[in-house]
């Protein structure tokens, strides 16, 4: 059974940085894509960034130039480096991994940015 475990969330002041990590366990295969979504109170879950096995990336317009996603295929791990954080980045951040038609989700980690 695949499990995604996130770490690295917390409270940070505006302008600060955080790094989120997500490690997949229970998998005998690599994933086609891994990434991060977030959900703020009262809002829909949205894609923040994702990365494919070949290294291609996608970013939400709101985080371009501030966030960077990276991955380690051998370890089934993905990272989200968040810089110049803003209060509007406050949300629960979820790790996700895709293999063929199956999508796996982590339990989420809270990121709070104070003004």
Rosetta blueprint (number, residue, H / E / L):
1 X L
2 X L
3 X E
4 X E
5 X E
6 X E
7 X E
8 X L
9 X L
10 X E
11 X E
12 X E
13 X E
14 X L
15 X L
16 X L
17 X L
18 X E
19 X E
20 X E
21 X E
22 X E
23 X E
24 X E
25 X E
26 X L
27 X L
28 X L
29 X L
30 X L
31 X L
32 X L
33 X E
34 X E
35 X E
36 X E
37 X E
38 X E
39 X E
40 X L
41 X L
42 X L
43 X L
44 X L
45 X L
46 X E
47 X E
48 X E
49 X E
50 X E
51 X E
52 X E
53 X L
54 X L
55 X L
56 X L
57 X E
58 X E
59 X E
60 X L
61 X H
62 X H
63 X H
64 X L
65 X L
66 X L
67 X E
68 X E
69 X E
70 X E
71 X E
72 X E
73 X H
74 X H
75 X H
76 X L
77 X E
78 X E
79 X E
80 X E
81 X E
82 X E
83 X L
84 X L
85 X L
86 X L
87 X H
88 X H
89 X H
90 X L
91 X E
92 X E
93 X E
94 X E
95 X E
96 X E
97 X E
98 X E
99 X E
100 X L
101 X L
102 X E
103 X E
104 X E
105 X E
106 X L
107 X L
108 X L
109 X E
110 X E
111 X E
112 X E
113 X E
114 X E
115 X L
